[in-house]
Amino acid sequence: MYELVLGEVVSEAQGGNLFFFYKSRRSNTGADAIFISMNTPAKTYGVGKGMAANLKYIELYALQIASVSTTD
């Protein structure tokens, strides 16, 4: 993803209403939304092998966030 002014927007908002965490146990305290950003390599097996994104790690992280969330 490339956004021309993304760096400026992030710099302005960081620490105000935008925070970055690397561990989900801290990241969802009082959050209205959580964005997950990580590598999604191509699948190496099954339907879509070599073309479709492997979402394994996104799914695992989402389940971890859900396990510690206190709201919907």
Secondary structure as UniProt FT lines:
FT   TURN            4..5
FT   HELIX           6..13
FT   TURN            15..17
FT   HELIX           24..27
FT   TURN            28..30
FT   TURN            47..51
FT   HELIX           56..68
//
